[in-house]
Amino acid sequence: MTPAAKVRTGTLDDIATGSHVFSIIAMDQRNTLRRMFATVGLEASDDDLRAAKADVARVLTPAATGLLSDPTYGVPAIAQANALAPNCGLLIAAEPSERRSFQGEPRTHRDPELNAQWLLDQGGDAYKFFVQLRADRPAPAQGEPDLVGETLTVCEEIIRDCRAAGVPGRAALRQSPRVSLGWPYGRPEGTHN
């Protein structure tokens, strides 16, 4: 689908089956995908990553309700190849490619240009943002950044931005190296996207 053909998606139900089940293909890996190629002895170029993402979209999206892709390689390749099935929604990963940290812990930040309107301009249906946060994170010492507060602020900004644009958004929270929970599970009171 081209961005001009997109109708603004209103809820996550719009990228689910009629019985509210998601059948979403996650293909938003960038460096991880490159490492997967390397594991089997292949050196993947940027063009290889684009081709792999377009091929996955072409073959698998007819049976899916959504495809999660990245804006660097996947979205442009899928659009250029017209590889997304007509009834499959496009979720776009919107976390910055640059990762920040404080004393080895991930530090959440957002590129304000990668907002809900940017998503719509890319032809996307839903916004995905990945954050990492230690569940046992102690309160910050004097002079240290409040990593929990920063993460919550970014999530609140995303919710407001997506809501204003009529775009469903999802912040995926990774609590520890072994546990991954997705927001909106346990959503803050009064949130709907």
Secondary structure, DSSP 8 states (H G I E B T S, - for coil): --GGG-----SGGGGS-TTS---EEEE--SHHHHHHHHHTT----HHHHHHHHHHHHHHHGGG-SEEEE-TTTHHHHHHHHT-S-TT-EEEEE-S-SS-EEETTEEE----TTSSHHHHHHTT-SEEEEEEE--TT-----TTS--HHHHHHHHHHHHHHHHHHHT--EEEEEE-SSS-EEETTTT--TT---
